[in-house]
Structures are given as structure tokens and as C-alpha cells.
């Protein structure tokens, strides 16, 4: 058995196994799990208040989702002013919709600006609150099979909504002989040139990958299992998102939805005739209820109208050479790309807390109250509102910890000498 798995097995049986050699580290400030945009935002906001923190990241870089698990042509779907992290805007010379590489450059400069130094290749395997001592104990594995337990008073969960690829089960999966990958493995349409490819999922990624496949001379088809709102990326000379935010300052949400749908109907036509029905309620209201973001069209609909992309309903089962759909149609495909999204992995490692749902790994309390739990536990990046939501929560988390820091952490550091702190950690053994 792998030492990490053995460690997890022992911890599942006994949270304090005597046979497990663990190096313990006292962290005077919060431990932040995740060095993506959300984790960096919290650390920067804390730094501005003079509070140190420790960022643990399982990968070997900042923003690993963006670096390793996104396709090459990806750009921010919203204008950069709605995606910037707290206290440092994007460079002025960046385009309105920065590329993947530009966003990664921004994250690097953000970390450098605030002197943030995450500990990379530290995979958190277990975190739980030690009520006896009033501390969080965060167990992580390192690149050389090292096991470290970080002890702290505050824990910030910043692993986000996209920690693990979600791969649904399909009847007949073992029969299909073609290539099947998740979008997290897709880079470009180069390898699919001349091939028939089925893209399962019609969110922003699925739609854009279909467009990318067309541009590389592939023959894509798109599965649209549920209703979805598709809006133009730009309306009336400005971004659709920006226009929406402006209108919401003056009009009720339902009125704004009606305006958006009217303009969309003029610009894009009736998507239901293309096999893409809309939900009965407007895009903003639907987003607030379901958490599902409207798709911002970057040219895919035009290729669907031109017949370059076929649209199918849900998948009934996979066959040896392709797919049978719920409307009984059958089609052969050389490859299948699953644009089925990602999921949270928090329940796998965060134990003994009622803050996160065991079912989906999201905070139990709905937005905007899901950022704070009990005993110094916080969550950032789980709002289903992108980088803008993460930034708002990062600011609130830093303010909340700052209040606690002044009354608790400073007192602790002043009263305990280094020797006392070491003895304090030894008590946990």
C-alpha cells in the first residue's frame, strides 16, 4: 500500500495513531488549502492587515487548474475588471478578455506583489478540529513521502468548486472503442482533425470546445441534455455581464432578464429551433436559483446554424462505435469529450464539520452566507459566482480573522515564548 494511503487508513481508524511518524509545525496565522485565485486572494487580504498565513498546494504551481486542466484557446469569459483579485488590477495592456497565459502571468505577479510563497506539492489528506485544544490539525503529504501536520487556529478552504473532474457513468461505457476524455485533458482540436467527435455538455467549455474542433477541421456534435440560456458575450457595445450589473442598479431582476432575452432573441434568434431550449425563467433568476451560469456565445451558435455542429439530446447509452441518444437516434463517433464539469473534493479530507455538504462538497449555507463556519473555519471560491464572488468572500474572511487575530492570536504570541510554543505542540502528541 502507498504510504499516503496507509496514512489515511490509519487515520480513519485512529486520529492519533502512535505508529505514524509525523512532523508537526505550528502556524501562527491561518492555513489556506489551495493556491488558486481564491487562496491567493485571501492570503493577500490577510497580508494587507499584517497577518501571516501558510498556503498549502497539492500541485507544483499557482493556479494548477488553469495551467494543467484547461484548453489552449481559453480566455476569461467575463471582462477583466470583473475577474481581478483584491488590491491589484490586471495590467492596462491586457485585453478585455485575457488569455489563459495572461491570467497565469497575472497570478504569478499577484503572488510576487504580496510576497506570497505557497508550499507546493503538499496534498492535504485530512483536516479536523481538535476541540480539546481549540486548534485545527491539518495533515499533508509531501513529495518525498513526508507527512506533516500543521497546527493552527484558523483554516481556510480554498480548493474551490473545480477540484476534481466529474465523469458521469454511461451505460455501455466499456463497449465504446473510441477515445474518451474529460475536458480537463483536452488542449486543442489538432489531434481530432478529420474525426467525428461528440461533446457531452453544453456549458461554456463544451460550446467553446465545439468551436475549437470546427476550427481544426473536425466534425463535432453537441449533447444538450437540459435547457440552457445562451447569451451574446457583448450587447449594445459592452459586455453582457457588465450591462446586466448596470441595469440591476436601476431595475428589478426580472425586468433585467426580460431586457436581456429581448436583445438576445434579436441577436441570436430562437435557440430552441436549434435543439437548445431555454429555461422558463430568465438567465439571472435561473442563475440565482440553480447556480448555473448562462453560456456566453463566442461564435459557436453560428457554426451550429451553418450545420458544422450537430445537436443531440441526452445520451441513452454508448455503443461499440458511438452513441444511442434518448430520442432513439444512433450515431458513430471516433471520440467523446466529456464537458461535464468539475466537483468539490472537500468531504474527502475535511472531517467532523457541518459546514460542507457531504453530497456535493459545497457550504451548506447558501450564498452569501457560506463563507464562514465555526471554530475558525472559512470557505472561499464556493459561491458559483466566479472570481468576483471569490474576491468578495476573501475580503470578508480577512476582516473576520483580523478581528479574532487582535483579540486571540496576538495575545497568544505575546504570552508564549518559543519554548512554550514547542511544549504546547508536544502536548498534542
C-alpha positions as CSV (number, residue, x, y, z in Angstrom):
1,X,0.0,0.0,0.0
2,X,1.2,3.5,-0.8
3,X,2.4,5.3,2.4
4,X,-0.1,8.1,1.8
5,X,-3.0,5.6,1.6
6,X,-1.6,3.7,4.6
7,X,-1.6,7.0,6.5
8,X,-5.2,7.7,5.5
9,X,-6.2,4.2,6.6
10,X,-4.6,4.6,10.0
11,X,-6.2,8.0,10.5
12,X,-9.6,6.6,9.6
13,X,-9.2,4.1,12.4
14,X,-7.4,6.3,14.9
15,X,-7.0,10.1,14.5
16,X,-3.8,9.9,16.6
17,X,-2.0,6.7,15.5
18,X,1.1,6.1,17.5
19,X,2.8,4.2,14.7
20,X,2.7,7.1,12.3
21,X,5.7,9.4,12.2
22,X,4.5,12.9,11.8
23,X,6.4,16.2,11.8
24,X,4.3,18.9,13.4
25,X,4.5,22.6,12.5
26,X,2.9,25.4,14.4
27,X,1.4,28.1,12.1
28,X,0.7,31.4,13.9
29,X,-1.8,32.5,11.3
30,X,-4.4,30.8,9.1
31,X,-3.6,27.7,7.0
32,X,-5.1,28.2,3.5
33,X,-5.7,25.0,1.5
34,X,-5.3,25.8,-2.2
35,X,-3.1,28.2,-4.2
36,X,-5.6,29.1,-6.9
37,X,-7.0,32.6,-7.3
38,X,-9.2,32.2,-4.2
39,X,-6.4,31.1,-1.9
40,X,-4.1,33.9,-3.1
41,X,-6.9,36.5,-2.7
42,X,-7.4,35.5,1.0
43,X,-3.6,35.4,1.7
44,X,-3.2,38.9,0.1
45,X,-6.0,40.4,2.1
46,X,-4.6,39.0,5.3
47,X,-1.1,40.3,4.3
48,X,-2.5,43.8,3.9
49,X,-3.7,43.5,7.5
50,X,-0.3,42.3,8.8
51,X,-1.5,38.7,9.3
52,X,0.8,35.9,8.1
53,X,-0.7,32.8,6.5
54,X,0.5,29.5,5.1
55,X,-0.8,28.3,1.7
56,X,-0.7,24.6,1.0
57,X,-1.0,23.5,-2.6
58,X,-1.0,19.9,-3.8
59,X,0.3,20.8,-7.3
60,X,3.7,22.3,-8.2
61,X,2.4,25.7,-9.2
62,X,-0.1,28.5,-8.8
63,X,-3.5,28.1,-10.4
64,X,-2.9,24.5,-11.4
65,X,-6.4,24.2,-12.8
66,X,-5.7,26.9,-15.3
67,X,-2.2,25.7,-16.1
68,X,-2.8,22.0,-16.5
69,X,-6.5,21.3,-16.9
70,X,-7.8,23.9,-19.4
71,X,-7.7,24.1,-23.2
72,X,-5.3,26.3,-25.1
73,X,-7.7,28.8,-26.6
74,X,-9.4,29.6,-23.2
75,X,-9.9,33.2,-22.3
76,X,-11.7,34.8,-19.4
77,X,-15.4,34.7,-20.3
78,X,-16.0,38.0,-18.4
79,X,-14.2,41.3,-18.8
80,X,-11.0,41.6,-16.8
81,X,-12.4,44.2,-14.4
82,X,-14.9,41.6,-13.1
83,X,-12.1,39.0,-12.6
84,X,-9.3,40.8,-10.9
85,X,-8.3,39.9,-7.4
86,X,-8.4,42.3,-4.4
87,X,-6.0,45.2,-4.3
88,X,-4.3,44.6,-7.7
89,X,-5.9,45.1,-11.1
90,X,-4.9,43.5,-14.3
91,X,-2.2,45.3,-16.3
92,X,-3.7,48.0,-18.5
93,X,-2.1,46.5,-21.6
94,X,-4.0,43.2,-21.2
95,X,-7.1,42.8,-23.5
96,X,-10.6,42.9,-22.2
97,X,-10.7,39.1,-22.1
98,X,-7.2,37.9,-21.1
99,X,-5.9,34.6,-22.4
100,X,-5.1,31.6,-20.3
101,X,-1.4,32.5,-20.4
102,X,-2.1,36.1,-19.4
103,X,-4.2,35.1,-16.5
104,X,-1.5,32.8,-15.2
105,X,1.0,35.6,-15.6
106,X,-1.3,37.8,-13.5
107,X,-1.5,35.2,-10.8
108,X,2.3,35.0,-10.7
109,X,2.6,38.8,-10.5
110,X,-0.1,38.9,-7.8
111,X,1.8,36.4,-5.6
112,X,5.1,38.3,-6.1
113,X,3.4,41.7,-5.4
114,X,2.2,40.5,-2.0
115,X,5.2,38.2,-1.4
116,X,3.0,35.1,-1.1
117,X,5.0,31.9,-1.1
118,X,2.8,28.8,-1.1
119,X,4.2,25.4,0.0
120,X,3.8,23.4,-3.2
121,X,3.4,19.6,-3.5
122,X,1.6,19.4,-0.2
123,X,-1.6,17.4,-0.6
124,X,-3.9,17.8,2.4
125,X,-5.2,14.3,3.3
126,X,-7.1,15.2,6.5
127,X,-8.1,18.2,8.5
128,X,-10.1,18.2,11.7
129,X,-10.8,20.5,14.7
130,X,-9.2,19.4,17.9
131,X,-11.9,20.7,20.4
132,X,-9.7,19.7,23.4
133,X,-7.0,22.2,22.5
134,X,-9.1,24.6,20.3
135,X,-6.9,24.1,17.3
136,X,-7.1,22.8,13.7
137,X,-4.9,19.9,12.8
138,X,-4.1,19.7,9.0
139,X,-2.3,16.6,7.8
140,X,-0.5,16.8,4.5
141,X,1.9,14.6,2.5
142,X,4.9,15.9,0.7
143,X,6.9,14.9,-2.5
144,X,9.3,12.6,-0.6
145,X,6.5,10.7,1.3
146,X,6.9,13.2,4.1
147,X,4.0,13.6,6.4
148,X,3.5,17.0,8.1
149,X,0.8,18.1,10.5
150,X,0.1,21.8,10.5
151,X,-1.4,23.1,13.7
152,X,-3.3,26.4,13.5
153,X,-6.3,28.4,14.9
154,X,-7.9,29.2,11.5
155,X,-8.4,27.1,8.5
156,X,-9.4,28.5,5.1
157,X,-10.8,26.0,2.5
158,X,-9.8,27.4,-0.9
159,X,-9.8,24.2,-3.0
160,X,-12.8,25.6,-4.9
161,X,-15.6,24.2,-7.0
162,X,-13.3,22.6,-9.6
163,X,-11.0,20.4,-7.6
164,X,-11.8,17.1,-9.4
165,X,-13.2,16.3,-12.8
166,X,-16.7,15.0,-12.8
167,X,-17.1,11.9,-15.0
168,X,-20.7,10.5,-15.1
169,X,-21.5,6.9,-15.7
170,X,-22.8,5.9,-19.1
171,X,-24.4,2.5,-19.9
172,X,-22.2,0.7,-22.3
173,X,-19.1,2.7,-21.4
174,X,-16.9,-0.5,-21.7
175,X,-18.2,-1.1,-25.2
176,X,-17.1,2.1,-26.8
177,X,-13.8,1.6,-28.5
178,X,-13.0,5.2,-29.4
179,X,-11.1,7.7,-27.3
180,X,-13.0,9.3,-24.4
181,X,-11.5,12.2,-22.4
182,X,-12.7,14.8,-20.0
183,X,-12.3,18.5,-20.9
184,X,-9.5,18.7,-18.3
185,X,-7.4,16.6,-20.6
186,X,-8.3,18.5,-23.8
187,X,-5.8,21.0,-25.2
188,X,-6.8,21.7,-28.8
189,X,-8.5,20.1,-31.8
190,X,-5.3,19.3,-33.5
191,X,-5.4,15.6,-32.7
192,X,-9.1,15.3,-33.8
193,X,-8.8,16.8,-37.3
194,X,-11.0,14.8,-39.7
195,X,-12.7,12.9,-36.9
196,X,-16.3,12.8,-35.7
197,X,-16.3,14.0,-32.1
198,X,-19.2,14.0,-29.6
199,X,-19.0,16.7,-26.9
200,X,-21.2,15.9,-23.9
201,X,-22.3,19.1,-22.1
202,X,-23.3,22.5,-23.4
203,X,-21.8,24.8,-20.8
204,X,-19.2,27.5,-21.7
205,X,-16.4,24.8,-22.1
206,X,-18.5,22.4,-24.2
207,X,-19.6,25.1,-26.5
208,X,-16.2,26.6,-27.0
209,X,-14.5,23.2,-27.5
210,X,-17.0,22.5,-30.3
211,X,-15.9,25.7,-31.9
212,X,-12.3,24.8,-31.5
213,X,-12.9,21.4,-33.1
214,X,-14.6,23.1,-36.1
215,X,-11.6,25.4,-36.4
216,X,-9.3,22.3,-36.6
217,X,-11.4,20.6,-39.3
218,X,-13.1,18.1,-37.0
219,X,-16.8,17.2,-37.2
220,X,-18.2,17.9,-33.7
221,X,-21.6,17.1,-32.3
222,X,-23.0,18.6,-29.1
223,X,-25.2,16.9,-26.5
224,X,-27.8,19.2,-24.9
225,X,-29.4,17.3,-22.2
226,X,-31.1,20.1,-20.3
227,X,-32.4,23.6,-21.1
228,X,-29.7,26.3,-21.1
229,X,-29.5,30.1,-21.5
230,X,-27.2,31.2,-24.3
231,X,-26.4,35.0,-24.4
232,X,-24.2,37.0,-26.6
233,X,-20.9,37.9,-25.0
234,X,-21.4,41.5,-26.0
235,X,-24.6,43.6,-26.1
236,X,-25.1,47.2,-27.1
237,X,-21.4,47.8,-27.3
238,X,-20.5,46.5,-23.9
239,X,-20.1,43.1,-22.2
240,X,-23.4,41.3,-21.4
241,X,-22.3,40.8,-17.8
242,X,-21.4,44.5,-17.4
243,X,-24.7,45.6,-18.9
244,X,-26.5,43.3,-16.5
245,X,-24.8,44.7,-13.5
246,X,-25.5,48.2,-14.6
247,X,-29.2,47.5,-15.2
248,X,-29.6,45.7,-11.9
249,X,-28.7,49.0,-10.1
250,X,-31.9,50.6,-11.5
251,X,-34.4,47.8,-12.3
252,X,-35.7,44.6,-10.7
253,X,-34.0,41.3,-11.7
254,X,-37.0,40.0,-13.7
255,X,-37.1,43.2,-15.7
256,X,-33.4,43.0,-16.5
257,X,-34.0,39.3,-17.5
258,X,-36.7,40.4,-20.0
259,X,-34.3,43.0,-21.5
260,X,-31.5,40.5,-21.9
261,X,-33.8,37.9,-23.5
262,X,-35.3,40.5,-25.9
263,X,-31.8,41.6,-27.1
264,X,-30.7,38.0,-27.3
265,X,-33.6,37.0,-29.4
266,X,-32.8,39.7,-31.9
267,X,-29.1,38.9,-32.0
268,X,-29.1,35.1,-31.8
269,X,-32.6,34.1,-32.8
270,X,-34.6,31.2,-31.2
271,X,-32.1,28.7,-29.9
272,X,-34.9,26.1,-29.3
273,X,-35.1,25.7,-33.0
274,X,-31.5,24.6,-32.9
275,X,-32.2,21.9,-30.3
276,X,-31.2,24.2,-27.4
277,X,-34.3,25.1,-25.4
278,X,-34.2,27.8,-22.7
279,X,-35.3,27.5,-19.1
280,X,-38.8,29.0,-18.4
281,X,-37.3,31.7,-16.1
282,X,-34.8,34.3,-17.2
283,X,-31.0,33.9,-17.1
284,X,-30.2,35.9,-14.0
285,X,-33.1,34.4,-12.0
286,X,-32.1,30.9,-13.1
287,X,-28.5,31.6,-12.1
288,X,-29.6,32.7,-8.6
289,X,-31.8,29.7,-8.1
290,X,-29.8,26.9,-9.7
291,X,-26.3,28.3,-9.7
292,X,-25.9,27.5,-13.4
293,X,-24.2,30.3,-15.3
294,X,-25.6,31.4,-18.7
295,X,-23.4,30.4,-21.7
296,X,-21.8,33.4,-23.4
297,X,-21.6,32.7,-27.1
298,X,-18.2,33.3,-28.7
299,X,-19.2,32.1,-32.2
300,X,-20.4,28.5,-31.6
301,X,-24.1,29.2,-32.5
302,X,-23.2,30.5,-35.9
303,X,-21.4,27.2,-36.6
304,X,-24.5,25.3,-35.4
305,X,-26.7,27.3,-37.7
306,X,-24.4,26.6,-40.6
307,X,-24.6,22.9,-39.9
308,X,-21.0,22.5,-38.9
309,X,-22.0,21.3,-35.4
310,X,-24.9,18.8,-34.9
311,X,-27.0,19.0,-31.8
312,X,-28.3,15.8,-30.0
313,X,-30.4,15.3,-26.8
314,X,-29.2,13.3,-23.9
315,X,-27.1,10.1,-24.2
316,X,-29.1,6.9,-23.6
317,X,-26.1,4.5,-23.9
318,X,-22.8,4.1,-25.6
319,X,-22.2,1.5,-28.3
320,X,-19.2,-0.2,-29.8
321,X,-18.8,2.6,-32.4
322,X,-20.7,5.5,-31.0
323,X,-23.9,6.6,-29.1
324,X,-27.6,5.9,-28.9
325,X,-29.5,9.0,-27.8
326,X,-32.7,9.3,-25.8
327,X,-34.7,10.1,-29.0
328,X,-33.6,6.7,-30.4
329,X,-31.2,8.2,-32.9
330,X,-27.8,6.5,-33.3
331,X,-24.5,7.9,-34.5
332,X,-21.0,6.7,-34.8
333,X,-18.1,8.8,-33.3
334,X,-14.4,8.5,-33.2
335,X,-14.0,10.2,-29.9
336,X,-16.1,11.6,-27.0
337,X,-15.2,14.6,-24.9
338,X,-16.9,15.0,-21.6
339,X,-17.7,18.6,-20.9
340,X,-19.4,17.5,-17.7
341,X,-17.7,19.9,-15.3
342,X,-15.9,19.5,-12.0
343,X,-16.8,18.9,-8.4
344,X,-15.6,19.8,-4.9
345,X,-13.4,17.3,-3.1
346,X,-13.8,18.8,0.4
347,X,-15.7,15.9,2.0
348,X,-12.7,13.6,1.2
349,X,-10.4,15.4,3.6
350,X,-12.2,17.9,5.9
351,X,-13.7,15.9,8.7
352,X,-16.1,16.4,11.6
353,X,-17.7,19.6,10.4
354,X,-21.2,20.6,9.4
355,X,-20.1,23.5,7.2
356,X,-19.9,21.5,4.0
357,X,-22.4,19.1,2.5
358,X,-21.3,15.5,2.2
359,X,-23.3,15.3,-1.0
360,X,-21.7,17.9,-3.2
361,X,-18.9,19.4,-1.1
362,X,-20.4,22.9,-1.1
363,X,-21.1,25.0,2.0
364,X,-24.5,24.1,3.5
365,X,-25.4,27.8,3.9
366,X,-26.3,29.3,0.6
367,X,-24.7,32.4,-0.9
368,X,-23.9,35.0,0.6
369,X,-23.5,33.3,4.0
370,X,-21.4,30.2,3.1
371,X,-18.0,31.8,3.7
372,X,-17.9,31.3,7.5
373,X,-18.2,28.2,9.6
374,X,-17.5,27.5,13.3
375,X,-14.2,27.3,15.2
376,X,-12.2,29.4,12.8
377,X,-13.3,27.6,9.6
378,X,-13.8,29.5,6.4
379,X,-14.6,28.8,2.7
380,X,-13.7,30.8,-0.4
381,X,-14.4,30.1,-4.0
382,X,-17.6,28.2,-3.5
383,X,-20.1,30.9,-4.4
384,X,-20.8,29.7,-8.0
385,X,-20.1,33.4,-8.9
386,X,-16.6,33.1,-10.3
387,X,-13.7,35.2,-9.4
388,X,-15.9,38.1,-8.4
389,X,-17.6,36.1,-5.7
390,X,-14.3,34.7,-4.5
391,X,-12.8,38.2,-4.1
392,X,-15.8,39.4,-2.1
393,X,-15.5,36.4,0.3
394,X,-11.7,36.8,0.6
395,X,-12.2,40.4,1.8
396,X,-14.8,39.3,4.4
397,X,-12.7,36.4,5.6
398,X,-9.6,38.6,6.1
399,X,-11.7,41.2,8.0
400,X,-13.2,38.5,10.3
401,X,-9.9,36.8,11.0
402,X,-8.3,40.2,11.7
403,X,-10.8,40.9,14.5
404,X,-10.1,37.5,16.0
405,X,-6.4,37.9,15.5
406,X,-6.3,41.1,17.5
407,X,-8.1,39.5,20.5
408,X,-6.6,36.0,20.4
409,X,-3.6,35.4,18.2
410,X,-1.6,38.5,19.3
411,X,-2.2,37.6,22.9
412,X,-1.1,34.1,22.3
413,X,2.2,35.1,20.6
414,X,2.9,37.7,23.3
415,X,2.3,35.4,26.2
416,X,4.1,32.3,25.0
417,X,7.8,32.1,24.4
418,X,9.2,29.9,21.6
419,X,9.9,27.2,24.2
420,X,6.4,27.3,25.5
421,X,5.0,27.0,21.9
422,X,7.1,23.9,21.3
423,X,5.9,22.4,24.5
424,X,2.3,23.3,23.5
425,X,2.7,21.4,20.3
426,X,4.2,18.4,22.1
427,X,1.0,18.2,24.2
428,X,-0.8,17.2,21.0
429,X,1.3,14.0,20.6
